[in-house]
Amino acid sequence: MEKNNSEDDNYVKPPSFLQMVKTFTAEMSTYIANGAPNVTTEDYIDRLGTCESCEHFIEKHARCGQCGCLMQHKAKMKTADCPLNKWEKQILTDDQKETLEKEQKRREEARIKGIKKPVVTYTPEEMQKLKEENAKRQEDNNTDSSNKV
């Protein structure tokens, strides 16, 4: 970390522009290749809090002084990690990977067919599962409302 006391006592020199572009490109490639998975809101808040309390955080631009990434974006990505190991990547479960792959396939098929907004289609098994979940939710709602009387 290089300080420049002539400007500000809290100044952190960011990486070079070329290094920031390389880091950004690598992070985004991994993120997109994995279906653009995001962390939970709680994990996002934890990650940002960790970054904001780090001595390498460039507050003026909300940027990491080590990798140069904009933390409001990087902290959302499950596939990203802190260059100082203050927080780690989150591994996708097989179910999450499968769901993301199905969604990517649906979007690609819609793009090929020229559909601007992909139509969500479900397999018969997925439809049955959705119906069961909906019936359970309705049953729970009915039970909850009858208990309140």
DSSP file (Angstrom, degrees, kcal/mol; ACC not computed):
  #  RESIDUE AA STRUCTURE BP1 BP2  ACC     N-H-->O    O-->H-N    N-H-->O    O-->H-N    TCO  KAPPA ALPHA  PHI   PSI    X-CA   Y-CA   Z-CA
    1    1 A M              0   0    0      0, 0.0     2,-0.5     0, 0.0    65,-0.1   0.000 360.0 360.0 360.0 125.3    0.0    0.0    0.0
    2    2 A E        -     0   0    0     11,-0.3    11,-1.8     2,-0.0     2,-0.3  -0.897 360.0-158.1-107.1 125.8    1.5    3.3   -1.1
    3    3 A K        -     0   0    0     -2,-0.5     2,-0.4     9,-0.2     9,-0.1  -0.731   9.5-161.4-100.5 149.9    0.5    6.4    0.8
    4    4 A N    >>  -     0   0    0      4,-0.4     4,-1.5     7,-0.4     3,-1.0  -0.847   7.4-177.1-129.4  94.7    0.7    9.9   -0.5
    5    5 A N  T 34 S+     0   0    0     -2,-0.4     4,-0.1     1,-0.2    -1,-0.1   0.656  73.2  73.2 -69.9 -17.0    0.6   12.3    2.5
    6    6 A S  T 34 S+     0   0    0      1,-0.1    -1,-0.2     2,-0.1     3,-0.1   0.840 108.6  30.8 -68.4 -30.9    0.7   15.4    0.4
    7    7 A E  T <4 S-     0   0    0     -3,-1.0     2,-0.3     1,-0.3    -2,-0.2   0.900 135.2 -21.6 -90.0 -48.8   -2.9   14.9   -0.8
    8    8 A D    ><  -     0   0    0     -4,-1.5     3,-1.6     1,-0.1    -4,-0.4  -0.959  48.3-126.5-165.8 139.7   -4.6   13.2    2.1
    9    9 A D  T 3  S+     0   0    0     -2,-0.3    -4,-0.1     1,-0.3    -1,-0.1   0.742 113.7  49.4 -65.2 -21.6   -3.5   11.1    5.1
   10   10 A N  T 3  S+     0   0    0     -6,-0.1    -1,-0.3    -5,-0.1     2,-0.2   0.220  80.9 136.0-101.3  13.9   -5.9    8.4    4.1
   11   11 A Y    <   -     0   0    0     -3,-1.6     2,-0.5    -7,-0.2    -7,-0.4  -0.427  32.0-172.0 -68.6 131.0   -4.8    8.2    0.4
   12   12 A V        -     0   0    0     -2,-0.2    -9,-0.2    -9,-0.1    -2,-0.1  -0.994  22.3-130.8-121.9 125.2   -4.4    4.8   -1.0
   13   13 A K        -     0   0    0    -11,-1.8   -11,-0.3    -2,-0.5     3,-0.1  -0.637  24.9-138.5 -77.3 122.9   -2.8    4.5   -4.5
   14   14 A P        -     0   0    0      0, 0.0    51,-0.1     0, 0.0    52,-0.1  -0.290  28.5 -88.8 -74.2 165.2   -4.9    2.2   -6.7
   15   15 A P        -     0   0    0      0, 0.0    52,-0.1     0, 0.0    51,-0.1  -0.174  59.9 -77.5 -63.1 167.8   -3.4   -0.3   -9.0
   16   16 A S     >  -     0   0    0      1,-0.1     4,-2.4    -3,-0.1     5,-0.2  -0.229  41.3-110.8 -63.8 159.3   -2.5    0.8  -12.6
   17   17 A F  H  > S+     0   0    0      1,-0.2     4,-2.4     2,-0.2     5,-0.2   0.905 119.7  52.8 -58.5 -42.6   -5.4    1.1  -15.1
   18   18 A L  H  > S+     0   0    0      1,-0.2     4,-2.3     2,-0.2    -1,-0.2   0.911 109.1  49.1 -61.0 -43.1   -4.0   -1.9  -17.0
   19   19 A Q  H  > S+     0   0    0      1,-0.2     4,-2.6     2,-0.2    -1,-0.2   0.901 110.2  51.1 -64.4 -40.1   -4.0   -4.0  -13.8
   20   20 A M  H  X S+     0   0    0     -4,-2.4     4,-2.8     2,-0.2    -2,-0.2   0.904 110.3  49.4 -63.3 -40.9   -7.6   -3.0  -13.0
   21   21 A V  H  X S+     0   0    0     -4,-2.4     4,-2.6     2,-0.2    -2,-0.2   0.920 111.8  48.5 -63.8 -43.8   -8.8   -3.9  -16.5
   22   22 A K  H  X S+     0   0    0     -4,-2.3     4,-2.2     2,-0.2    -2,-0.2   0.927 114.3  45.6 -62.4 -45.2   -7.1   -7.3  -16.2
   23   23 A T  H  X S+     0   0    0     -4,-2.6     4,-2.7    44,-0.2     5,-0.2   0.932 114.1  48.6 -63.7 -46.4   -8.6   -8.0  -12.8
   24   24 A F  H  X S+     0   0    0     -4,-2.8     4,-2.8     1,-0.2     5,-0.3   0.917 111.5  49.8 -60.1 -44.8  -12.1   -6.8  -13.9
   25   25 A T  H  X S+     0   0    0     -4,-2.6     4,-2.2     1,-0.2    -1,-0.2   0.911 112.7  46.5 -62.6 -43.5  -11.9   -8.9  -17.1
   26   26 A A  H  X S+     0   0    0     -4,-2.2     4,-2.0    -5,-0.2    -2,-0.2   0.926 114.2  47.5 -65.1 -45.0  -10.9  -12.1  -15.1
   27   27 A E  H  X S+     0   0    0     -4,-2.7     4,-2.4     1,-0.2    -2,-0.2   0.932 114.9  45.4 -62.3 -46.7  -13.6  -11.5  -12.4
   28   28 A M  H  X S+     0   0    0     -4,-2.8     4,-2.8    -5,-0.2     5,-0.3   0.872 109.8  54.7 -68.3 -36.6  -16.4  -10.9  -14.9
   29   29 A S  H  X S+     0   0    0     -4,-2.2     4,-2.4    -5,-0.3    -1,-0.2   0.934 112.3  43.1 -61.5 -45.8  -15.4  -13.8  -17.1
   30   30 A T  H  X S+     0   0    0     -4,-2.0     4,-1.3     2,-0.2    -2,-0.2   0.921 114.7  50.8 -65.1 -44.4  -15.6  -16.2  -14.2
   31   31 A Y  H  <>S+     0   0    0     -4,-2.4     5,-2.9    -5,-0.2     3,-0.3   0.929 115.0  41.3 -59.2 -49.3  -18.8  -14.6  -13.0
   32   32 A I  H ><5S+     0   0    0     -4,-2.8     3,-2.0     1,-0.2    -1,-0.2   0.896 110.1  57.4 -69.4 -40.8  -20.6  -14.8  -16.3
   33   33 A A  H 3<5S+     0   0    0     -4,-2.4    -1,-0.2    -5,-0.3    -2,-0.2   0.781 107.4  50.2 -61.3 -26.0  -19.2  -18.3  -17.1
   34   34 A N  T 3<5S-     0   0    0     -4,-1.3    -1,-0.3    -3,-0.3    -2,-0.2   0.270 129.4 -94.6 -96.3  10.4  -20.9  -19.5  -13.9
   35   35 A G  T < 5 -     0   0    0     -3,-2.0    -3,-0.2     1,-0.1    -2,-0.1   0.662  61.0 -80.2  89.7  16.6  -24.2  -18.0  -14.7
   36   36 A A      < -     0   0    0     -5,-2.9     2,-0.3    -6,-0.2    -1,-0.1   0.929  64.9-171.4  56.6  53.5  -23.8  -14.6  -12.9
   37   37 A P        -     0   0    0      0, 0.0    41,-2.4     0, 0.0    42,-0.5  -0.589   5.3-153.7 -80.6 136.5  -24.6  -16.0   -9.4
   38   38 A N  B     -A   77   0A   0     -2,-0.3    39,-0.2    39,-0.2    38,-0.1  -0.761  13.4-118.1-107.3 154.2  -25.0  -13.4   -6.6
   39   39 A V        -     0   0    0     37,-2.5    -1,-0.1    -2,-0.3    39,-0.1  -0.296  43.4 -85.3 -78.0 170.0  -24.5  -13.8   -2.8
   40   40 A T     >  -     0   0    0      1,-0.1     4,-2.4    -2,-0.1     5,-0.2  -0.285  39.7-107.6 -69.9 163.8  -27.3  -13.3   -0.3
   41   41 A T  H  > S+     0   0    0      1,-0.2     4,-2.5     2,-0.2     5,-0.2   0.896 121.2  52.8 -59.1 -41.4  -28.1   -9.8    0.9
   42   42 A E  H  > S+     0   0    0      1,-0.2     4,-2.3     2,-0.2    -1,-0.2   0.924 110.4  46.1 -62.3 -45.2  -26.6  -10.7    4.3
   43   43 A D  H  > S+     0   0    0      2,-0.2     4,-2.8     1,-0.2    -1,-0.2   0.882 111.2  53.5 -65.0 -38.1  -23.3  -11.9    2.7
   44   44 A Y  H  X S+     0   0    0     -4,-2.4     4,-2.6     2,-0.2    -2,-0.2   0.932 110.1  46.6 -61.4 -46.6  -23.2   -8.8    0.5
   45   45 A I  H  X S+     0   0    0     -4,-2.5     4,-2.4     2,-0.2    -2,-0.2   0.907 113.1  49.9 -63.1 -42.5  -23.5   -6.5    3.5
   46   46 A D  H  X S+     0   0    0     -4,-2.3     4,-2.3     2,-0.2    -2,-0.2   0.928 111.4  48.5 -61.3 -45.4  -20.9   -8.5    5.4
   47   47 A R  H  X S+     0   0    0     -4,-2.8     4,-2.4     1,-0.2    -2,-0.2   0.939 112.6  47.2 -62.0 -47.3  -18.5   -8.3    2.5
   48   48 A L  H  X S+     0   0    0     -4,-2.6     4,-3.0     1,-0.2    -1,-0.2   0.905 110.8  52.6 -62.1 -40.4  -18.9   -4.6    2.0
   49   49 A G  H  X S+     0   0    0     -4,-2.4     4,-1.3     1,-0.2    -1,-0.2   0.904 109.3  49.4 -60.9 -41.5  -18.5   -4.0    5.7
   50   50 A T  H  < S+     0   0    0     -4,-2.3     4,-0.4     1,-0.2     3,-0.2   0.923 113.5  46.5 -61.9 -44.9  -15.2   -5.9    5.6
   51   51 A C  H >< S+     0   0    0     -4,-2.4     3,-1.5     1,-0.2     6,-0.3   0.923 109.0  53.7 -64.5 -45.0  -14.0   -3.9    2.6
   52   52 A E  H 3< S+     0   0    0     -4,-3.0    -1,-0.2     1,-0.3    -2,-0.2   0.772 110.2  48.0 -64.5 -25.2  -15.0   -0.6    4.1
   53   53 A S  T 3< S+     0   0    0     -4,-1.3    -1,-0.3    -3,-0.2     2,-0.2   0.469  91.0 106.1 -92.5  -1.4  -13.0   -1.3    7.3
   54   54 A C  S X  S-     0   0    0     -3,-1.5     3,-1.4    -4,-0.4    -3,-0.0  -0.532  73.4-133.1 -80.7 143.1   -9.9   -2.4    5.3
   55   55 A E  T 3  S+     0   0    0      1,-0.2    -1,-0.1    -2,-0.2    -4,-0.1   0.642 106.6  57.1 -68.6 -14.1   -6.9   -0.1    5.1
   56   56 A H  T 3  S+     0   0    0     -5,-0.1     9,-2.1     2,-0.1     2,-0.3   0.444  79.2 114.3 -95.2  -1.8   -6.7   -0.7    1.4
   57   57 A F  E <   -B   64   0B   0     -3,-1.4     2,-1.0    -6,-0.3     7,-0.2  -0.550  59.8-146.4 -75.1 129.1  -10.3    0.5    0.7
   58   58 A I  E >>> -B   63   0B   0      5,-3.5     5,-1.9    -2,-0.3     4,-1.0  -0.817  15.3-171.4 -96.6  97.6  -10.4    3.7   -1.4
   59   59 A E  G >45S+     0   0    0     -2,-1.0     3,-0.5     1,-0.2    -1,-0.2   0.863  75.8  63.3 -61.8 -41.4  -13.5    5.3    0.1
   60   60 A K  G 345S+     0   0    0      1,-0.3    -1,-0.2    -3,-0.1    -2,-0.0   0.834 122.7  20.3 -55.0 -35.3  -13.8    8.2   -2.4
   61   61 A H  G <45S-     0   0    0     -3,-0.8    -1,-0.3     2,-0.1    -2,-0.2   0.342 100.9-122.1-116.4   4.0  -14.4    5.7   -5.2
   62   62 A A  T <<5 +     0   0    0     -4,-1.0     9,-2.3    -3,-0.5    10,-0.5   0.921  67.4 142.2  51.4  47.7  -15.6    2.6   -3.2
   63   63 A R  E   < -BC  58  70B   0     -5,-1.9    -5,-3.5     7,-0.2     2,-0.4  -0.887  58.2-113.1-122.1 146.5  -12.7    0.8   -4.8
   64   64 A C  E  >  -B   57   0B   0      5,-2.4     4,-1.4    -2,-0.3    -7,-0.2  -0.662  16.9-149.7 -78.0 130.5  -10.3   -1.9   -3.5
   65   65 A G  T  4 S+     0   0    0     -9,-2.1    -1,-0.1    -2,-0.4    -8,-0.1   0.623  93.9  49.9 -75.4 -13.0   -6.7   -0.5   -3.4
   66   66 A Q  T  4 S+     0   0    0    -52,-0.1    -1,-0.1   -10,-0.1    -9,-0.0   0.913 129.8  12.0 -89.2 -53.1   -5.3   -4.0   -4.0
   67   67 A C  T  4 S-     0   0    0      2,-0.1   -44,-0.2   -52,-0.1   -43,-0.2   0.677  91.9-129.5-100.9 -19.9   -7.3   -5.2   -7.1
   68   68 A G     <  +     0   0    0     -4,-1.4    -3,-0.1     1,-0.3   -48,-0.1   0.462  54.5 147.8  87.3   0.8   -8.9   -2.0   -8.1
   69   69 A C        -     0   0    0     -6,-0.1    -5,-2.4     1,-0.1     2,-0.7  -0.338  57.3-112.0 -72.3 150.2  -12.4   -3.4   -8.3
   70   70 A L  B >>  -C   63   0B   0     -7,-0.2     4,-2.3     1,-0.1     3,-1.4  -0.746  28.9-151.4 -78.6 116.1  -15.5   -1.4   -7.5
   71   71 A M  H 3> S+     0   0    0     -9,-2.3     4,-2.0    -2,-0.7     5,-0.2   0.755  87.0  67.3 -71.2 -25.8  -16.7   -3.1   -4.4
   72   72 A Q  H 34 S+     0   0    0    -10,-0.5    -1,-0.3     1,-0.2     4,-0.1   0.771 115.4  32.0 -63.9 -21.8  -20.4   -2.4   -4.7
   73   73 A H  H X> S+     0   0    0     -3,-1.4     3,-1.3     2,-0.1     4,-0.6   0.855 118.8  49.1 -96.9 -49.8  -20.3   -4.8   -7.7
   74   74 A K  H >< S+     0   0    0     -4,-2.3     3,-1.3     1,-0.3     6,-0.2   0.873 103.6  60.9 -61.4 -38.5  -17.6   -7.3   -6.8
   75   75 A A  T 3< S+     0   0    0     -4,-2.0    -1,-0.3     1,-0.3   -28,-0.2   0.708  99.9  57.8 -64.3 -19.2  -19.0   -8.0   -3.4
   76   76 A K  T <4 S+     0   0    0     -3,-1.3   -37,-2.5    -5,-0.2     2,-0.4   0.729  85.9  95.2 -79.5 -23.2  -22.2   -9.2   -5.0
   77   77 A M  B X<  -A   38   0A   0     -3,-1.3     3,-1.3    -4,-0.6   -39,-0.2  -0.572  59.6-158.0 -83.3 122.1  -20.5  -11.9   -7.0
   78   78 A K  T 3  S+     0   0    0    -41,-2.4    12,-3.2    -2,-0.4    -1,-0.2   0.810  95.2  55.9 -60.8 -29.7  -20.4  -15.5   -5.6
   79   79 A T  T 3  S+     0   0    0    -42,-0.5    -1,-0.2    10,-0.2     2,-0.2   0.497  93.1  89.4 -84.8  -4.0  -17.4  -16.2   -7.8
   80   80 A A    <   -     0   0    0     -3,-1.3     2,-0.3    -6,-0.2    10,-0.1  -0.620  52.9-173.3 -96.3 153.3  -15.3  -13.3   -6.5
   81   81 A D        -     0   0    0     -2,-0.2     7,-0.2     8,-0.1    -2,-0.0  -0.943  32.6 -95.9-138.5 163.8  -12.9  -13.3   -3.6
   82   82 A C    >   -     0   0    0      5,-2.5     3,-1.9    -2,-0.3     5,-0.1  -0.602  25.3-136.8 -77.6 134.7  -10.9  -10.7   -1.7
   83   83 A P  T 3  S+     0   0    0      0, 0.0    -1,-0.1     0, 0.0     0, 0.0   0.692 108.6  50.2 -66.1 -15.3   -7.2  -10.5   -2.9
   84   84 A L  T 3  S-     0   0    0      3,-0.1    -2,-0.0     0, 0.0     0, 0.0   0.244 116.5-115.4-103.4  11.0   -6.3  -10.3    0.8
   85   85 A N  S <  S+     0   0    0     -3,-1.9     3,-0.1     2,-0.2    -4,-0.0   0.802  75.2 133.2  60.1  33.2   -8.4  -13.4    1.7
   86   86 A K  S    S+     0   0    0      1,-0.3     2,-0.3   -39,-0.0    -1,-0.1   0.705  80.7  10.2 -85.0 -21.2  -10.7  -11.4    4.0
   87   87 A W  S    S-     0   0    0     -5,-0.1    -5,-2.5   -37,-0.0    -1,-0.3  -0.969  80.3-139.8-151.3 153.5  -13.7  -13.1    2.3
   88   88 A E        -     0   0    0     -2,-0.3    -8,-0.1    -7,-0.2    -7,-0.1  -0.596  24.9 -89.0-113.8 167.2  -13.9  -16.0   -0.1
   89   89 A K        -     0   0    0     -2,-0.2     2,-0.6   -10,-0.2   -10,-0.2  -0.320  40.6-127.6 -61.8 154.9  -15.7  -17.2   -3.2
   90   90 A Q        -     0   0    0    -12,-3.2     2,-0.2   -10,-0.1    -1,-0.1  -0.959  20.3-132.3-111.1 122.7  -18.9  -19.1   -2.5
   91   91 A I        -     0   0    0     -2,-0.6     2,-0.3     1,-0.1   -12,-0.0  -0.507  19.0-124.4 -75.1 135.5  -19.0  -22.5   -4.2
   92   92 A L        -     0   0    0     -2,-0.2    -1,-0.1     1,-0.1     2,-0.1  -0.583  22.4-124.5 -78.1 139.7  -22.2  -23.2   -6.1
   93   93 A T     >  -     0   0    0     -2,-0.3     4,-2.5     1,-0.1     5,-0.2  -0.350  27.9-106.7 -73.7 165.3  -24.1  -26.4   -5.2
   94   94 A D  H  > S+     0   0    0      1,-0.2     4,-2.6     2,-0.2     5,-0.2   0.887 122.4  52.7 -61.3 -38.6  -24.8  -28.9   -7.9
   95   95 A D  H  > S+     0   0    0      2,-0.2     4,-2.5     1,-0.2    -1,-0.2   0.912 109.5  48.3 -63.4 -42.3  -28.5  -27.9   -7.8
   96   96 A Q  H  > S+     0   0    0      2,-0.2     4,-2.5     1,-0.2    -2,-0.2   0.913 112.2  49.1 -64.6 -42.1  -27.6  -24.2   -8.2
   97   97 A K  H  X S+     0   0    0     -4,-2.5     4,-2.6     2,-0.2    -2,-0.2   0.924 111.7  49.3 -61.5 -44.3  -25.3  -25.0  -11.1
   98   98 A E  H  X S+     0   0    0     -4,-2.6     4,-2.4     2,-0.2    -2,-0.2   0.917 111.3  48.9 -62.3 -44.2  -28.0  -27.1  -12.8
   99   99 A T  H  X S+     0   0    0     -4,-2.5     4,-2.2     1,-0.2    -1,-0.2   0.922 112.8  47.4 -62.1 -44.8  -30.6  -24.3  -12.4
  100  100 A L  H  X S+     0   0    0     -4,-2.5     4,-2.5     1,-0.2    -2,-0.2   0.895 111.3  51.1 -64.4 -40.1  -28.2  -21.7  -13.8
  101  101 A E  H  X S+     0   0    0     -4,-2.6     4,-2.4     2,-0.2    -2,-0.2   0.909 110.1  49.6 -63.1 -42.2  -27.3  -24.0  -16.8
  102  102 A K  H  X S+     0   0    0     -4,-2.4     4,-2.5     2,-0.2    -2,-0.2   0.916 111.8  48.5 -61.8 -43.5  -31.0  -24.6  -17.5
  103  103 A E  H  X S+     0   0    0     -4,-2.2     4,-2.4     2,-0.2    -2,-0.2   0.899 111.1  49.8 -65.9 -40.4  -31.7  -20.9  -17.5
  104  104 A Q  H  X S+     0   0    0     -4,-2.5     4,-2.5     2,-0.2    -1,-0.2   0.906 110.9  50.2 -62.9 -40.9  -28.7  -20.2  -19.7
  105  105 A K  H  X S+     0   0    0     -4,-2.4     4,-2.5     2,-0.2    -2,-0.2   0.917 110.5  49.4 -64.1 -43.3  -30.0  -22.8  -22.1
  106  106 A R  H  X S+     0   0    0     -4,-2.5     4,-2.3     1,-0.2    13,-0.2   0.913 112.1  48.2 -61.3 -43.5  -33.5  -21.3  -22.2
  107  107 A R  H  X S+     0   0    0     -4,-2.4     4,-2.5     2,-0.2    -2,-0.2   0.913 111.6  49.4 -64.4 -42.1  -32.1  -17.8  -22.8
  108  108 A E  H  X S+     0   0    0     -4,-2.5     4,-2.4     2,-0.2    -2,-0.2   0.909 111.1  49.3 -64.1 -42.1  -29.8  -19.1  -25.6
  109  109 A E  H  X S+     0   0    0     -4,-2.5     4,-2.0     1,-0.2    -1,-0.2   0.907 112.0  48.8 -62.9 -41.1  -32.8  -20.9  -27.3
  110  110 A A  H  X>S+     0   0    0     -4,-2.3     5,-2.8     2,-0.2     4,-0.6   0.891 110.7  50.9 -65.2 -39.5  -34.9  -17.8  -27.0
  111  111 A R  H ><5S+     0   0    0     -4,-2.5     3,-0.8     3,-0.2    -2,-0.2   0.913 109.8  49.7 -63.7 -42.8  -32.1  -15.7  -28.5
  112  112 A I  H 3<5S+     0   0    0     -4,-2.4    -1,-0.2     1,-0.3    -2,-0.2   0.884 110.6  50.0 -63.4 -39.2  -31.7  -18.1  -31.4
  113  113 A K  H 3<5S-     0   0    0     -4,-2.0    -1,-0.3    -5,-0.2    -2,-0.2   0.562 118.4-113.8 -76.7  -7.9  -35.5  -18.0  -32.1
  114  114 A G  T <<5 +     0   0    0     -3,-0.8     2,-0.6    -4,-0.6    -3,-0.2   0.661  63.1 151.4  84.8  16.1  -35.4  -14.2  -32.0
  115  115 A I      < -     0   0    0     -5,-2.8    -1,-0.3    -6,-0.2    -2,-0.1  -0.719  34.0-157.9 -82.7 123.4  -37.4  -13.8  -28.9
  116  116 A K  S    S+     0   0    0     -2,-0.6    -1,-0.2     1,-0.2    -5,-0.1   0.905  83.7  38.4 -71.1 -40.5  -36.3  -10.6  -27.2
  117  117 A K  S    S-     0   0    0     -3,-0.1    -1,-0.2    -7,-0.1   -10,-0.0  -0.947  97.5-120.1-112.1 115.7  -37.6  -11.6  -23.8
  118  118 A P        -     0   0    0      0, 0.0     2,-0.5     0, 0.0   -11,-0.1  -0.225  19.9-131.2 -58.8 138.4  -37.0  -15.3  -23.0
  119  119 A V        -     0   0    0    -13,-0.2     2,-0.6   -12,-0.0    -9,-0.1  -0.777  19.3-130.2 -88.6 129.7  -40.1  -17.3  -22.2
  120  120 A V        -     0   0    0     -2,-0.5     2,-0.3   -13,-0.0   -17,-0.0  -0.706  30.6-177.8 -83.2 122.8  -39.7  -19.3  -19.1
  121  121 A T        -     0   0    0     -2,-0.6     2,-0.4     0, 0.0   -15,-0.1  -0.895  10.0-151.9-119.0 152.5  -40.7  -22.9  -19.7
  122  122 A Y        -     0   0    0     -2,-0.3    -2,-0.0     4,-0.0     0, 0.0  -0.927  15.8-121.5-124.4 147.2  -40.8  -25.7  -17.2
  123  123 A T     >  -     0   0    0     -2,-0.4     4,-2.6     1,-0.1     5,-0.2  -0.405  39.4-104.1 -73.3 161.8  -40.3  -29.5  -17.5
  124  124 A P  H  > S+     0   0    0      0, 0.0     4,-2.3     0, 0.0     5,-0.2   0.871 124.5  52.2 -56.5 -36.1  -43.3  -31.6  -16.3
  125  125 A E  H  > S+     0   0    0      2,-0.2     4,-2.2     1,-0.2     5,-0.1   0.916 109.6  47.9 -66.4 -42.2  -41.3  -32.4  -13.2
  126  126 A E  H  > S+     0   0    0      2,-0.2     4,-2.5     1,-0.2    -1,-0.2   0.899 111.3  51.3 -64.8 -40.3  -40.6  -28.7  -12.5
  127  127 A M  H  X S+     0   0    0     -4,-2.6     4,-2.6     2,-0.2    -2,-0.2   0.920 109.8  49.4 -62.3 -43.5  -44.3  -27.9  -13.0
  128  128 A Q  H  X S+     0   0    0     -4,-2.3     4,-2.5     1,-0.2    -1,-0.2   0.916 111.1  49.4 -61.8 -43.3  -45.4  -30.6  -10.6
  129  129 A K  H  X S+     0   0    0     -4,-2.2     4,-2.4     1,-0.2    -1,-0.2   0.913 111.2  49.3 -63.4 -42.7  -42.9  -29.4   -8.0
  130  130 A L  H  X S+     0   0    0     -4,-2.5     4,-2.4     2,-0.2    -2,-0.2   0.902 110.9  50.1 -62.4 -41.9  -44.2  -25.8   -8.4
  131  131 A K  H  X S+     0   0    0     -4,-2.6     4,-2.6     2,-0.2    -2,-0.2   0.916 111.3  48.6 -62.9 -43.2  -47.8  -26.9   -8.1
  132  132 A E  H  X S+     0   0    0     -4,-2.5     4,-2.4     2,-0.2    -2,-0.2   0.909 112.0  48.6 -63.6 -42.4  -47.0  -28.8   -4.9
  133  133 A E  H  X S+     0   0    0     -4,-2.4     4,-2.3     2,-0.2    -1,-0.2   0.897 112.4  48.8 -64.6 -39.8  -45.1  -25.9   -3.4
  134  134 A N  H  X S+     0   0    0     -4,-2.4     4,-2.6     2,-0.2    -2,-0.2   0.913 111.2  49.3 -65.6 -43.7  -48.0  -23.6   -4.3
  135  135 A A  H  X S+     0   0    0     -4,-2.6     4,-2.5     1,-0.2    -2,-0.2   0.909 111.8  49.3 -62.2 -41.7  -50.6  -26.0   -2.7
  136  136 A K  H  X S+     0   0    0     -4,-2.4     4,-2.7     2,-0.2    -2,-0.2   0.913 110.9  49.9 -63.1 -43.3  -48.4  -26.2    0.4
  137  137 A R  H  X S+     0   0    0     -4,-2.3     4,-2.5     2,-0.2    -2,-0.2   0.914 111.8  47.9 -61.8 -43.7  -48.2  -22.4    0.6
  138  138 A Q  H  X S+     0   0    0     -4,-2.6     4,-2.6     2,-0.2    -2,-0.2   0.904 111.7  50.3 -64.3 -40.7  -51.9  -22.0    0.3
  139  139 A E  H  X S+     0   0    0     -4,-2.5     4,-2.4     2,-0.2    -2,-0.2   0.919 111.1  48.6 -62.4 -44.1  -52.5  -24.7    2.9
  140  140 A D  H  X S+     0   0    0     -4,-2.7     4,-2.6     2,-0.2    -2,-0.2   0.902 111.4  50.3 -62.4 -41.5  -50.1  -22.9    5.3
  141  141 A N  H  X S+     0   0    0     -4,-2.5     4,-2.5     2,-0.2    -2,-0.2   0.912 110.9  48.5 -63.7 -42.6  -51.9  -19.6    4.6
  142  142 A N  H  X S+     0   0    0     -4,-2.6     4,-1.9     1,-0.2    -2,-0.2   0.903 112.7  48.2 -64.4 -40.7  -55.2  -21.1    5.3
  143  143 A T  H  X S+     0   0    0     -4,-2.4     4,-1.4     2,-0.2    -2,-0.2   0.906 112.3  49.3 -65.2 -42.4  -54.0  -22.7    8.5
  144  144 A D  H  X S+     0   0    0     -4,-2.6     4,-0.9     1,-0.2    -2,-0.2   0.919 112.2  47.0 -63.5 -44.6  -52.4  -19.4    9.6
  145  145 A S  H  < S+     0   0    0     -4,-2.5     4,-0.5     1,-0.2     3,-0.3   0.841 110.2  52.5 -70.5 -32.2  -55.5  -17.3    8.9
  146  146 A S  H  < S+     0   0    0     -4,-1.9     3,-0.4     1,-0.2    -1,-0.2   0.789 106.9  54.4 -73.3 -25.8  -57.8  -19.9   10.8
  147  147 A N  H  < S+     0   0    0     -4,-1.4    -1,-0.2     1,-0.2    -2,-0.2   0.720 101.8  58.8 -77.1 -20.8  -55.5  -19.7   13.8
  148  148 A K     <        0   0    0     -4,-0.9    -1,-0.2    -3,-0.3    -2,-0.2   0.636 360.0 360.0 -83.1 -14.7  -55.8  -15.9   14.0
  149  149 A V              0   0    0     -4,-0.5    -1,-0.2    -3,-0.4    -2,-0.1   0.478 360.0 360.0 -71.9 360.0  -59.6  -15.9   14.4
